[in-house]
Amino acid sequence: MKNSGKLRYAAAVGFGVVALGMGGWLSSRDSESGEREALSQNQEVRKRQVREGVAVGRSGEGPALAGVKKRPTVGAESAETPARPPFQFDRKGVKVDSWVAEVRALHGTALTPREREAAMAFLAGDQVPEGMGKGSIQWLSDEVLTALRLQEPPWKGLAAALAEAAFQPTTDPVVRDYIMQHFGHWWEQTGAQPEIESALWLGVETADPTTPGTALIALDNGYQRDQRADELARVRGKALELAESPNATLAVRSTALSVAAEGGGREAKELATRLAGDSSAPLILRRVAEHALKK
């Protein structure tokens, strides 16, 4: 993804992280040399540990996602048994560093149908290593998503499988946010897919703390890249709606305002002007508004 797209992902973070890193984020979104100080929740986990609304179907099912079939894993595609031990999530006493190293070793390989199914269960929170803390699970989830994207040959059913895993009742909202980020990367890798777009629009409608903003960024980047003006206008209209919404989290409102302002539309400029001059508005929102007015 282009540097500007990567930097805008940093906007989809919680209030505390955004507030601390806002100054660097505002100056770095348009500068390739700017430091990414507004860290995502995933980056915070990595720094600490490594120093490196939705339309719901029948009870117990995920959302009704257009064009997405139920998890197309076992039997959906043939995959040869790799010349390595099968990767398993049901082992005990394995440290997260070891898990991450094993997952990274899978880059460029073809996971078996059983491994893919286990990965989806892990991402959905159904199969979690015993004793692993929440932060470690979130970190490992991001690594698993990267390994899934880097399979060779690429897994044609990945978008549909991730779309289902993302919206299970057991899926951690932070992991769902990561899936939206990886949908953006997958879109850039493979081109537009109906499953990717549908899942991202569902992500926009969630009540998660950061997922709607992350999904907006992926959609905005994808439609810009594909030069789909009508869809791009739709994204920025939705972004404007969320930026004005008192029910959206501060992280989502800040990200949405940034996305809405990308097009330089009159309504976005008016909202930015109003927020920049509102002393009662949260500081971060005022800073984003001020930045938007400089475009």
N, C-alpha and C positions, 0 to 999 in steps of 0.2 A: 504494500500500500504506500502511496506517496507520503512524504514526511508530514505534509499538512494534515493528512487524514489521521496519521498516527498521533499527532499532537492533539487533535480534537478529541480523540478517545479519552485523553486525560481529563476532559471536562466532566465526564460522567462519573463522578466520585461523590462520596459523602460530604456533609457540610464541613466537618472538622478538617478533613484533608484538603478540600477545596479552599477553605478560608486561609489555611496556612500557606498554600502554594499559589494563590491566585495571581500575585504580581508577576511571577515568572511565567505562568501560563499565558497571561494576556500578551506579554511581549514576545513569547516564543512561537505562537501559533502561526505567524507569518514570517518567521525567521528560522532558517535551517540550523543556525548556530545557537539558537536559544536553548536554555536548559529546561528540561521537563520537570518542573517543581511540583506541579499538581499531579501527584501520583495516584494511580488507581488503587483500589483495595488489594488487588492481586500484587501490585508492586510493593505495597507496604509489607505484605506477608513475606515476599522474597527478600526484601532488605533485612527484615528482622531475623529470618531463619537461615538464609543462605549467604547474605551479604553478596550475593551476586547481583380481572377486567377482561379479562380474556374470555372468549366464547368457550364455555366448557360443555363437553358432550355428556353422555350418560354418567351416572355416579361412578367414580373411580377411574374414569378415563381422562385423558388430556383434552386440549381444546379441539374444536372442530376446525382443522386446518385444511384449507382448500388445496387439493392436489397432492396431499401427503398421505401415504398409506401407512398402516401400522408397521412397526419396526422391521425393515427389510434386511434382516441379518442372516440368520442361519438358513442356508439353502437358497438365499436370494441370488447369490453369485458364487461361482466356484472359486476357491482359493486354495492353492497347494499348501500342504503342511510345511511350514518353514523349517529350515535346517537349524533349529534352535529350540530350547525348551519352551513350551507354551506359556504365555504370560497369564498369571492368575492374580486375582485380587483377594482371594480368600485365605491368604497366609497370615500367620501371626508373628509378632515380634520383629517386623521389618521396619527399619527406620526410614523416615520420609526421604532422606538423601539417597538411600539405596533404591527406593521406589523410583525416584526421579531419574537416576542414572539408568535404570533398566528401561524406563519408558523412552528416554532419549536414544537408547540403543536401537529402538524400533524404527527410527526415522529411515525412510527409504525402503522399508520392507512392506510386504503385503500381510496384514493381519488375517488370521483365519476367521471364518464366520463365528466360531465360538468366542474368540478373543474380542471381536467386534461387539458381540452381544453383551459380554461381560463389561466392556468399556461403557456401553450405553447404560447398563444397570448402575455402574459406579457413578456416572455423571448425573443420573436421576436420583441418586441417594439410596438406591435399593441394595447395593452391594458395596459396603465400605469396610476397609481393613479395620480389624478390631483394635481399639485403643488409639486410633489416629485422631488427633485434634482437628477442630474445624478449620483452623488456618492452614494446616498441612493438607487437608482434603481439598481446599480451594486451590492451593498451589499445584497439587498433583493433578487436579482437574484441568487446569490450563495446560499442563504438560501433555496430558492425554489428548486433549483437543489438537494440540500441535502435531502429535504423532499420527493422529487420524488423518489430518490434512496432508501430511507428507508421505502417505503410503504410495508405493510404486508397485504396480500401476495404481492410479487413483481409484478410489472406491466410488463407483457411480451412485450408490445408494446412500452416501454420507449425508447429504442435505436432508433427505427425508427422515433418516434415523435421528439426526440431531434435532430436527424440528419436533419430533415426538418427545425425545428425552427432555428438551428444554421446558416443556410445560406440564410435566408431571406434578402432582400435588407434593411429592417428596423432594423436588428439585430445589436446592439452595438458591435464593435470589442472586447471590454473588456468582454462582456457577452459571445461572441463566444469563447474567450480564456477560460473562466470558464467552458463552456460546454465541451471543449476538456479535461480539467482536470477531470471533472466528468465522461467522457467516460473512462478515465484511471481507475478510481475507480470502475465503473460499470463492466468493463472488469475483474477486480480482483474479484469482488463479484460473477459474474455469469459465467465467462469463456468467451472465444472468441465468438464474433458474427459478421457476415458479415457486418451488419449495422454499428457497432462500428468501425471496421477497415476501411471501405470505407469512413466514415465521417472523421476519423483522417487523412487519406491520402489527403482528400480534404482540411483539415485544414492546412496541410503542404504546400499546393500550394497557400494559400491566400497571399495577400499583407499586411496583418495586421501587426502591430508593434511587437506583441509577439506570436500570435497564431501558426505560423509554428513551433517555438521552443517548445511550450507546446505540440503540437501534436506529434512531434518527440520523446519527452520524454515518452509520453504514449505508443507509438508504441514500442519503445525500451524496456521499462519495460515489456510490454505484451509479446513480442516475446521472451525475455529472460526467463520470467516466464514459458512460454509454450514450451521452448526449440525448437524453430523453426529457425534453423540456416540460412536457405536461406532467409527468410523474414528479419531476423535480419541484414544480410549482406546488403540487399536492403535499410533498414533504415539508416544504417551507411554510405552507399554510397551517399544517398540523403543528409545526414547531412554534409558530406564532401563538396558536391557541394554548399550547402548554406553557409558554413563557408568561402568559397572562393569567394562568390558572392559579388561584390561591390553594387549590388542593394538591398541586404537584409539589414534590420536594424541592428544596432550594437547589440541589445539584441538577435536577431535571430542568428547572426553570432557567438556570444559568446556561446549560448546554443548549436548550431549545432556543433561547434568545440569540446565542451565537450562530446557530444554524439558520434561524429565520433571517438574520442580518446579512447572511452570505449573498442573498440576491439583491440587497440594497433597495428593497421595496419601500413604498411610502409608509405602509402600516407598521413595518418593523422599525423604521426610523422614528416614527411618532412614539412608539412604545419605548424605544431606547432613550429618546429625549425625556419622556415623562419619568422613567426610572432613574436616569442619571441625575435629575434635579429633585428627586424625592429623598429627603434626609431620613425619612422613616423606613426606607427600603433597606434590606440587608446590604452590607458593604460590598460583598462579592457581586451581587446583582448590579449594583451601581457601577462597579468597575467593568463588568462585562458590557453594560450599556454604553459607558464612555468609550470603550474600545470599538464597539459597533459603530458609533457615530464618526469614527476616524476613517472608516472604509470609503 
